[in-house]
């Protein structure tokens, strides 16, 4: 019986960026240091508004030919392409949809089965595309950009296909956000969602769109809420449902799957109750601090 699984992430899609100015262009728009992107190194990043609020979460992969494959939300890929085109001005950059499918693969020895070491972000060419240890967190397994028939290569490598729901439940247990399902567009802050601990923010790279607020939030210790995994007892609340600690508002529900979810919770309420005693709709929630998360000091 296999202990490795894969699924298609059909809610994700890929843009192909090329041209002589491709990387310098992305360097000024994304939260990570694109100069470190390489055929053996993938990245996690985000694109923000000029005011430093969340727009898109991004996974960046070297395409092996000087360009970049940019993975983002499928339903918002055209919106992202328009935004990139708006900022292109005279830069020598091409932007087009890529005929690649996004897969997730995880389980025991998943990285080894794909020819990868266990380090987050490690990447390798695979089956006409690319495979990478999830650049956010090695425990999340691998992300792959493959041709339409990529499932056959994963099966040949010893992975069994499962429904997306299995991956979603696994992801939520790790406390990993999934784009705008968990981070509110035009409102969310990267540091509320753990993007710095998940290797998605480089504080030394210099200016990029939204950099000022992100840096100020870090250095002034302005984080008052955090996106945290929750265990749900009762019917899963809809995204946006208010969370209460007694009679006091303590946060807001985000995505969920079965008994697991993510919620944006006020740190004061989380600390006061140790994560327990939260109600949301008809459910009771218990919030947890993931092993990878570093919460700000009290004060």
C-alpha positions in Angstrom: 0.0 0.0 0.0 1.4 3.4 -1.0 2.2 6.1 1.5 2.7 8.8 -1.2 -0.1 10.7 -2.9 -0.7 13.3 -5.5 -3.6 15.5 -6.7 -4.2 18.2 -9.3 -4.5 21.7 -8.0 -7.0 22.8 -10.6 -7.6 26.0 -8.7 -4.1 27.1 -9.6 -2.6 28.0 -13.0 0.6 29.2 -14.6 1.8 32.2 -16.4 5.0 32.1 -18.5 7.2 35.2 -18.3 10.1 35.7 -20.6 12.3 38.4 -22.2 15.5 40.1 -21.3 14.0 42.1 -18.4 11.9 39.4 -16.9 13.7 39.0 -13.6 14.4 42.6 -12.9 10.7 43.3 -13.7 9.5 40.7 -11.1 12.1 41.9 -8.6 10.3 45.3 -8.4 6.9 43.7 -8.0 7.2 40.7 -5.7 8.1 40.2 -2.0 11.0 37.8 -2.5 14.4 38.1 -4.0 14.0 36.9 -7.6 17.8 37.1 -8.2 18.0 33.9 -6.2 15.6 31.9 -8.4 17.5 29.2 -10.3 16.8 25.9 -12.0 17.4 24.1 -8.7 15.6 26.7 -6.6 11.9 27.6 -6.5 10.4 30.5 -4.5 7.3 31.5 -2.6 6.3 35.2 -2.9 3.4 37.6 -3.1 2.3 40.6 -5.1 0.9 43.5 -3.1 -0.9 46.8 -3.6 1.1 50.0 -3.5 -0.3 50.3 0.1 1.2 46.9 1.1 -2.0 44.9 1.1 -2.3 41.4 -0.4 -3.1 40.9 -4.1 -1.7 37.5 -5.2 0.3 34.6 -3.7 2.9 33.3 -6.1 5.1 30.3 -6.6 8.1 31.1 -8.9 10.0 28.5 -10.9 12.9 28.8 -13.3 11.7 27.5 -16.7 15.2 26.3 -17.6 15.4 28.8 -20.6 15.9 32.1 -18.9 12.3 32.8 -18.1 10.0 32.3 -15.1 6.9 30.2 -14.6 4.6 32.0 -12.2 2.0 29.9 -10.4 -1.1 31.7 -9.1 -4.8 31.3 -8.6 -6.5 30.0 -11.8 -9.6 32.1 -11.4 -7.5 35.3 -11.1 -4.7 34.4 -13.6 -6.0 36.8 -16.3 -6.4 39.5 -13.6 -2.7 38.9 -12.6 -1.6 39.0 -16.3 -3.4 42.4 -16.8 -1.8 43.8 -13.6 1.7 42.7 -14.8 1.1 44.1 -18.3 0.1 47.4 -16.7 3.4 47.6 -14.9 5.5 46.4 -17.8 5.8 49.8 -19.5 8.9 49.6 -21.7 10.4 46.6 -20.0 11.3 43.7 -22.4 8.9 41.1 -20.9 6.5 38.7 -22.4 3.5 37.4 -20.4 1.3 34.5 -21.5 -0.6 31.6 -20.2 1.5 28.4 -19.9 0.0 25.0 -20.8 1.0 23.4 -17.5 -0.9 21.8 -14.8 -0.2 22.3 -11.1 0.1 19.2 -8.9 0.8 18.6 -5.3 2.6 15.4 -4.1 3.2 14.4 -0.5 3.8 11.5 1.9 6.8 9.4 3.1 10.0 10.0 1.0 8.0 12.1 -1.5 11.0 14.4 -2.2 13.3 11.4 -2.7 10.9 9.8 -5.1 11.1 12.9 -7.3 14.9 13.2 -7.2 14.9 16.0 -4.7 16.7 16.6 -1.4 14.5 17.5 1.5 15.2 21.3 1.6 12.3 23.7 1.1 12.5 25.2 -2.4 14.9 22.6 -3.9 13.9 22.1 -7.5 14.6 19.7 -10.4 13.4 19.2 -14.0 10.8 16.4 -14.0 8.6 14.8 -16.7 8.7 17.8 -19.1 8.1 20.4 -16.3 9.5 21.0 -12.8 9.2 19.5 -9.3 10.1 21.4 -6.2 10.0 20.8 -2.5 7.3 23.2 -1.4 9.3 26.5 -0.9 7.1 27.4 2.1 7.6 24.3 4.2 9.3 21.0 3.4 6.7 19.1 5.4 4.1 20.1 2.8 5.7 17.8 0.2 6.2 19.0 -3.4 4.6 21.2 -5.9 5.0 20.4 -9.6 4.3 22.2 -12.9 3.7 19.4 -15.5 2.2 18.9 -18.9 -1.4 17.6 -19.0 -0.3 14.0 -18.9 1.9 14.6 -15.8 -0.2 12.3 -13.6 1.3 9.3 -15.4 4.8 10.3 -14.4 3.7 10.8 -10.8 2.1 7.4 -10.8 5.2 5.8 -12.2 7.2 7.5 -9.4 5.0 5.6 -6.8 2.4 8.2 -6.0 -1.3 7.3 -5.8 -4.0 9.8 -7.0 -6.4 11.2 -4.5 -9.1 13.9 -4.5 -8.2 17.5 -3.9 -10.1 17.3 -0.6 -7.3 15.1 0.8 -4.7 17.6 0.0 -6.8 20.5 1.3 -7.3 18.7 4.7 -3.5 18.0 4.8 -2.7 21.7 4.0 -5.0 23.0 6.7 -3.4 20.8 9.3 -0.1 22.4 8.5 -1.6 25.9 8.8 -0.7 26.9 5.2 -2.8 29.7 3.5 -4.1 29.1 0.0 -4.3 32.5 -1.7 -7.5 34.5 -1.5 -9.3 31.6 0.1 -7.5 32.6 3.3 -6.1 36.1 2.7 -8.5 38.9 2.0 -7.7 40.8 -1.3 -6.8 44.4 -0.8 -6.9 44.0 3.0 -4.6 41.1 4.2 -1.1 41.7 5.5 1.6 39.2 4.7 3.0 39.2 8.2 -0.5 38.3 9.6 -0.4 35.2 7.5 3.1 34.0 8.2 4.6 34.8 4.8 7.9 35.7 6.4 8.2 32.5 8.3 7.2 30.6 5.1 10.1 32.1 3.2 7.9 34.4 1.1 9.4 37.8 2.1 13.0 39.0 1.8 13.6 42.0 4.0 17.0 42.8 2.4 16.2 42.9 -1.3 15.3 46.6 -1.5 12.2 48.2 -2.9 9.2 46.4 -4.4 5.6 47.4 -4.6 4.1 47.4 -1.1 7.5 47.0 0.6 7.3 50.0 2.9 4.2 48.9 4.9 5.5 45.3 5.1 8.9 46.5 6.5 7.2 49.0 8.9 4.8 46.3 10.2 7.8 44.1 11.0 10.0 46.6 12.6 7.3 48.3 14.7 5.7 45.1 15.8 2.3 46.0 14.5 0.9 42.5 14.2 -2.3 42.1 16.3 -3.9 39.2 14.4 -2.6 35.9 12.9 -3.9 33.4 10.5 -3.9 30.1 12.5 -5.1 26.6 12.0 -8.2 25.6 13.9 -9.9 22.3 14.9 -13.7 22.5 14.2 -16.3 20.8 16.4 -19.6 21.1 14.7 -20.6 22.3 11.2 -17.8 24.1 9.4 -18.5 27.9 9.4 -18.6 29.7 6.1 -15.6 32.0 5.3 -16.1 35.4 6.8 -18.1 34.1 9.8 -17.2 36.1 12.9 -15.4 34.3 15.7 -16.2 35.1 19.3 -14.4 34.6 22.6 -17.3 34.8 25.0 -19.2 37.9 23.8 -16.1 39.6 22.3 -15.2 39.4 18.6 -12.0 37.5 18.3 -11.5 37.0 14.6 -13.0 35.7 11.3 -13.2 32.2 9.7 -11.3 31.5 6.5 -11.2 28.2 4.5 -12.0 24.8 6.0 -12.3 21.1 5.1 -14.0 18.7 7.5 -12.7 19.3 11.0 -9.8 21.5 10.0 -9.8 25.2 9.0 -7.8 28.4 9.1 -9.0 31.5 10.9 -7.7 35.1 11.3 -7.6 35.4 15.1 -6.7 38.3 17.4 -3.6 37.4 19.3 -5.0 38.8 22.5 -7.9 36.4 22.4 -5.7 33.5 21.3 -3.3 34.0 24.3 -6.1 34.7 26.8 -7.8 31.3 26.2 -4.8 29.2 25.0 -6.6 28.9 21.7 -9.7 27.2 23.2 -13.2 28.5 24.0 -13.8 30.1 20.6 -17.2 30.0 18.9 -18.0 30.5 15.2 -21.6 30.1 14.0 -22.8 26.8 15.4 -19.2 25.4 15.8 -16.6 25.5 18.5 -13.0 26.2 17.4 -9.7 25.4 19.0 -6.8 27.4 17.5 -3.2 26.1 17.3 0.2 27.6 16.7 2.0 25.7 13.9 5.5 24.5 14.7 6.8 26.8 12.0 5.1 30.0 13.2 6.8 32.6 15.3 4.2 34.8 17.0 5.1 38.3 18.0 6.0 39.0 21.7 3.2 40.2 23.9 2.9 43.9 24.4 
